[in-house]
């Protein structure tokens, strides 16, 4: 255990406070996190709660919580959204909290074509605390006993900074697509003055998919909806590709994805099961790690809850975007 904490210190401290953005396997079930243009793309106001527990090894894991609320301004063809999230890394070495506001504008390009443009702005607070680490100076070389907190306060500090993102999503018939740019100003999150290593790289996201309706007479005449989809993200030198499909049958939802870290190795296989009613959706997914970290990480668990608030109006909104979880 001491060795693991020491190794964690050696890996984290040289990087000051930079960490890769928290990611979700159920990316379409966290729409405002994926793309600010998704604000107000449902007829009813939408409330979303997400929880992710990554690598839950002996209770020392990466955990992320998020909450979002968005709604459509029908008379203005616009959407408004708010989101808050908290991300905690092992031993609370790095914790990140953020609150953001989103505005989107909806365009009708044709009878069956729609597009939405979105802008997101918020504040991020990053806190760095080494109290959970054990440094070499704290270990007695003869007995191995941890004796004090010789380096515990070496890298403590926090940083608050503004952050911005833009995005666009579109739909033509049953095909949907989108792209977003996060960290437009590449903010500096380092707690040390003059440390240029704390710049947050811009994150590029591209996503797309379609919906295919199938009717099977041999399966009690049930109607299935299949939705193959793709997600590509790049942040700095990190590149990742998700390929997968949803299968929707009445109130039940199933899904599977293959996630690959480009230029390095396959990362994980993701399985999803969910349940949906008119005003409620639930999803649970599990990531099975394919890399050499599998013996340490024990996979990742993720939950999503979506609630739709209020009653539908007499006139149906035409510019609702088709994404699998909506």
C-alpha positions as CSV (number, residue, x, y, z in Angstrom):
1,X,0.0,0.0,0.0
2,X,2.8,2.4,0.8
3,X,4.4,1.7,-2.5
4,X,1.2,2.4,-4.4
5,X,0.8,5.8,-2.7
6,X,4.4,6.6,-3.4
7,X,4.1,5.7,-7.0
8,X,0.9,7.8,-7.3
9,X,2.8,10.8,-5.9
10,X,5.6,10.3,-8.5
11,X,3.1,10.2,-11.3
12,X,0.9,13.1,-10.2
13,X,3.2,15.7,-8.7
14,X,5.3,16.5,-11.8
15,X,2.1,17.3,-13.7
16,X,1.3,20.1,-11.2
17,X,-2.5,20.0,-11.3
18,X,-3.3,19.1,-14.9
19,X,-5.7,16.2,-15.4
20,X,-7.6,14.9,-18.4
21,X,-11.3,15.9,-18.5
22,X,-13.6,13.4,-16.8
23,X,-15.3,11.3,-19.4
24,X,-18.6,9.3,-19.4
25,X,-19.3,5.9,-21.1
26,X,-22.9,6.9,-21.4
27,X,-22.0,10.1,-23.3
28,X,-25.4,10.7,-24.8
29,X,-27.0,10.4,-21.4
30,X,-25.0,13.4,-20.3
31,X,-25.9,15.8,-23.1
32,X,-24.7,19.1,-21.8
33,X,-21.3,17.6,-20.8
34,X,-21.0,16.2,-24.3
35,X,-22.0,19.3,-26.3
36,X,-23.5,22.6,-25.2
37,X,-25.7,22.7,-28.3
38,X,-27.9,20.0,-26.7
39,X,-29.5,22.5,-24.4
40,X,-33.2,22.7,-24.9
41,X,-33.5,19.9,-27.4
42,X,-36.3,18.2,-25.6
43,X,-40.0,19.3,-25.5
44,X,-40.1,19.2,-21.7
45,X,-37.5,20.6,-19.3
46,X,-34.9,17.9,-18.6
47,X,-33.1,17.1,-15.4
48,X,-30.1,14.7,-15.6
49,X,-28.1,13.1,-12.8
50,X,-24.9,11.1,-13.6
51,X,-22.5,9.1,-11.4
52,X,-19.3,7.4,-12.5
53,X,-17.0,5.2,-10.3
54,X,-13.8,4.4,-12.3
55,X,-11.4,1.8,-11.2
56,X,-13.0,1.0,-7.8
57,X,-10.0,-0.9,-6.4
58,X,-10.3,-1.2,-2.6
59,X,-12.4,1.9,-2.4
60,X,-9.7,4.1,-3.9
61,X,-11.2,5.2,-7.2
62,X,-11.9,8.1,-9.5
63,X,-15.5,9.3,-8.9
64,X,-17.5,11.9,-10.8
65,X,-20.9,13.3,-10.0
66,X,-22.9,15.7,-12.2
67,X,-26.3,17.4,-12.3
68,X,-27.8,19.3,-15.2
69,X,-31.1,21.0,-16.0
70,X,-32.1,22.4,-19.4
71,X,-35.2,23.7,-21.1
72,X,-36.5,25.1,-24.3
73,X,-37.6,28.7,-24.8
74,X,-40.3,28.0,-27.4
75,X,-41.0,31.6,-28.5
76,X,-37.3,32.3,-28.9
77,X,-36.2,29.1,-30.5
78,X,-33.5,28.9,-27.9
79,X,-32.4,26.6,-25.1
80,X,-31.0,27.3,-21.6
81,X,-29.0,24.9,-19.5
82,X,-27.1,24.7,-16.2
83,X,-24.7,22.0,-15.0
84,X,-22.6,21.3,-11.9
85,X,-20.1,18.5,-11.5
86,X,-17.5,17.3,-9.0
87,X,-14.6,15.0,-9.8
88,X,-12.4,13.3,-7.3
89,X,-9.2,11.5,-8.0
90,X,-7.7,8.8,-5.7
91,X,-6.9,9.9,-2.1
92,X,-8.5,13.3,-2.9
93,X,-5.2,14.4,-4.4
94,X,-7.0,16.4,-7.1
95,X,-10.6,17.5,-6.8
96,X,-12.4,19.5,-9.4
97,X,-15.7,21.3,-9.1
98,X,-17.4,23.3,-11.8
99,X,-20.7,25.2,-12.5
100,X,-21.6,26.2,-16.0
101,X,-24.4,28.0,-17.9
102,X,-25.4,27.2,-21.5
103,X,-27.3,29.0,-24.2
104,X,-28.3,27.5,-27.5
105,X,-30.1,28.7,-30.6
106,X,-32.2,26.4,-32.8
107,X,-32.4,26.6,-36.6
108,X,-34.8,24.8,-38.9
109,X,-33.0,24.2,-42.2
110,X,-35.8,22.3,-43.9
111,X,-38.8,20.1,-43.3
112,X,-36.6,17.3,-41.9
113,X,-33.4,19.1,-41.1
114,X,-32.5,21.0,-37.9
115,X,-29.4,22.5,-36.4
116,X,-28.6,23.9,-33.0
117,X,-25.6,26.1,-32.0
118,X,-24.5,26.3,-28.3
119,X,-22.3,28.4,-26.1
120,X,-21.2,27.4,-22.6
121,X,-19.5,29.5,-19.9
122,X,-18.6,28.6,-16.3
123,X,-16.2,28.6,-13.4
124,X,-13.9,25.7,-12.5
125,X,-12.2,25.2,-9.1
126,X,-9.3,22.8,-8.9
127,X,-7.9,21.8,-5.5
128,X,-4.6,19.9,-5.0
129,X,-4.0,18.2,-1.6
130,X,-1.1,15.8,-0.9
131,X,-2.3,14.7,2.6
132,X,-3.3,11.4,1.1
133,X,0.2,10.6,-0.1
134,X,3.2,9.1,1.6
135,X,6.6,10.5,0.7
136,X,10.0,8.8,1.1
137,X,10.9,11.2,3.9
138,X,8.0,9.8,6.0
139,X,9.1,6.2,5.9
140,X,11.7,4.7,8.3
141,X,14.2,2.8,6.1
142,X,14.8,0.1,8.7
143,X,11.3,-0.6,10.0
144,X,9.1,0.7,7.2
145,X,7.0,2.6,9.7
146,X,5.4,5.8,8.5
147,X,6.4,8.5,11.0
148,X,5.0,11.8,10.0
149,X,4.0,14.3,7.3
150,X,7.3,15.4,6.0
151,X,6.0,16.3,2.5
152,X,2.3,16.3,3.1
153,X,1.9,20.1,2.6
154,X,4.4,20.5,-0.2
155,X,1.9,20.8,-3.1
156,X,-1.3,22.1,-1.4
157,X,-3.3,24.8,-3.1
158,X,-6.3,25.6,-5.3
159,X,-7.1,27.5,-8.5
160,X,-10.3,29.0,-9.8
161,X,-10.6,30.0,-13.5
162,X,-13.3,30.7,-16.2
163,X,-13.9,28.1,-18.9
164,X,-15.7,28.3,-22.2
165,X,-17.1,25.8,-24.8
166,X,-19.0,26.0,-28.1
167,X,-20.8,23.3,-30.1
168,X,-23.2,22.5,-32.9
169,X,-25.6,19.5,-33.3
170,X,-27.7,18.7,-36.3
171,X,-30.2,16.2,-37.7
172,X,-31.5,15.2,-41.1
173,X,-34.3,12.7,-41.0
174,X,-32.9,9.8,-38.9
175,X,-29.2,10.9,-39.0
176,X,-27.8,13.0,-36.2
177,X,-24.4,14.6,-35.8
178,X,-22.5,17.1,-33.7
179,X,-19.1,18.7,-32.8
180,X,-17.9,20.7,-29.8
181,X,-14.8,22.5,-28.6
182,X,-14.1,22.7,-24.9
183,X,-11.5,24.9,-23.1
184,X,-11.5,27.5,-25.8
185,X,-9.0,29.7,-24.0
186,X,-6.8,26.8,-22.8
187,X,-7.0,28.1,-19.2
188,X,-4.1,27.8,-16.8
189,X,-5.0,25.6,-13.8
190,X,-1.5,25.5,-12.2
191,X,-1.3,26.5,-8.6
192,X,2.3,27.8,-9.1
193,X,2.9,31.2,-10.6
194,X,4.7,31.1,-13.9
195,X,4.2,27.3,-14.4
196,X,3.2,26.9,-18.0
197,X,2.7,23.2,-17.6
198,X,-0.8,23.8,-16.1
199,X,-2.4,24.8,-19.4
200,X,-5.6,22.8,-20.2
201,X,-5.5,21.6,-23.8
202,X,-8.5,22.3,-25.9
203,X,-10.8,19.2,-26.2
204,X,-12.3,18.4,-29.7
205,X,-15.4,16.2,-29.8
206,X,-17.1,14.8,-32.9
207,X,-20.2,12.5,-32.6
208,X,-22.7,11.0,-35.0
209,X,-25.3,8.3,-35.3
210,X,-28.6,7.2,-36.9
211,X,-31.8,5.4,-36.0
212,X,-33.1,2.3,-37.8
213,X,-36.5,0.9,-37.1
214,X,-37.0,-2.9,-37.4
215,X,-40.2,-5.0,-37.0
216,X,-39.8,-8.7,-36.2
217,X,-42.8,-10.9,-36.6
218,X,-41.0,-13.9,-35.0
219,X,-40.4,-12.1,-31.7
220,X,-44.0,-11.6,-30.7
221,X,-44.4,-8.9,-33.4
222,X,-42.1,-6.5,-31.5
223,X,-40.6,-3.3,-32.9
224,X,-37.0,-2.6,-32.3
225,X,-35.0,0.6,-32.8
226,X,-31.3,0.2,-33.6
227,X,-29.0,3.2,-33.2
228,X,-25.3,2.8,-34.3
229,X,-23.2,5.7,-33.1
230,X,-19.7,7.0,-33.0
231,X,-17.7,9.4,-30.7
232,X,-14.3,10.8,-31.3
233,X,-12.4,12.9,-28.7
234,X,-9.0,14.5,-28.7
235,X,-7.3,16.5,-26.0
236,X,-3.7,17.3,-26.4
237,X,-1.9,14.1,-27.4
238,X,-4.8,12.0,-26.1
239,X,-7.1,10.5,-28.8
240,X,-10.0,8.2,-28.2
241,X,-12.7,6.6,-30.4
242,X,-15.9,4.9,-29.3
243,X,-17.9,2.7,-31.6
244,X,-21.2,1.1,-30.5
245,X,-24.9,0.6,-30.9
246,X,-28.1,1.1,-28.9
247,X,-31.0,-1.4,-29.2
248,X,-34.3,0.0,-27.9
249,X,-37.4,-2.3,-27.4
250,X,-40.4,-0.5,-26.0
251,X,-39.3,0.5,-22.5
252,X,-36.0,-1.4,-22.5
253,X,-32.6,-0.2,-23.7
254,X,-29.4,-2.2,-24.4
255,X,-26.1,-1.0,-25.7
256,X,-22.5,-2.0,-26.3
257,X,-19.4,-0.1,-27.3
258,X,-15.7,-0.6,-28.1
259,X,-13.5,2.2,-26.8
260,X,-10.0,2.5,-28.2
261,X,-7.2,4.9,-27.2
262,X,-5.8,5.7,-30.6
263,X,-2.0,5.5,-31.0
264,X,-1.8,3.3,-27.8
265,X,-4.1,0.4,-27.2
266,X,-7.7,-0.8,-27.0
267,X,-9.1,0.6,-23.8
268,X,-12.4,-1.1,-22.8
269,X,-15.6,-2.9,-23.8
270,X,-18.8,-1.2,-22.5
271,X,-22.1,-2.8,-21.8
272,X,-25.3,-0.9,-21.0
273,X,-28.8,-1.8,-19.8
274,X,-31.5,0.7,-19.3
275,X,-35.2,1.4,-18.8
276,X,-37.3,4.3,-20.0
277,X,-40.8,5.7,-19.5
278,X,-42.3,8.8,-20.9
279,X,-40.9,11.0,-18.2
280,X,-38.1,8.9,-16.8
281,X,-35.0,7.1,-18.0
282,X,-32.4,5.0,-16.2
283,X,-29.1,3.5,-17.4
284,X,-26.4,1.4,-15.9
285,X,-23.2,0.6,-17.7
286,X,-20.0,-1.3,-16.9
287,X,-16.6,-0.8,-18.5
288,X,-14.5,-4.0,-18.8
289,X,-10.9,-2.8,-19.1
290,X,-8.8,-4.4,-21.9
291,X,-5.4,-2.9,-21.0
292,X,-2.9,-4.2,-18.5
293,X,-4.6,-2.0,-15.9
294,X,-7.4,-4.6,-15.7
295,X,-5.9,-6.4,-12.8
296,X,-5.8,-3.2,-10.8
297,X,-8.8,-1.3,-12.0
298,X,-11.7,-3.8,-11.7
299,X,-13.6,-1.9,-14.5
300,X,-15.8,1.1,-14.1
301,X,-19.5,1.6,-13.1
302,X,-21.8,4.3,-14.3
303,X,-25.4,5.4,-13.6
304,X,-27.6,7.9,-15.3
305,X,-31.0,9.2,-14.3
306,X,-33.1,11.5,-16.6
307,X,-36.4,13.2,-15.6
308,X,-38.7,15.2,-17.8
309,X,-40.6,17.8,-15.9
310,X,-44.1,19.3,-16.7
311,X,-46.8,18.5,-19.3
312,X,-46.5,18.5,-23.0
313,X,-48.3,21.3,-24.9
314,X,-51.0,20.8,-27.5
315,X,-48.6,21.6,-30.3
316,X,-45.6,19.2,-30.7
317,X,-42.2,20.8,-31.0
318,X,-40.7,19.9,-34.4
319,X,-37.0,20.7,-33.7
320,X,-36.4,17.9,-31.2
321,X,-33.1,16.3,-32.0
322,X,-32.9,12.5,-32.2
323,X,-30.2,11.1,-30.0
324,X,-30.5,7.6,-28.5
325,X,-31.4,8.4,-24.9
326,X,-33.9,11.1,-25.7
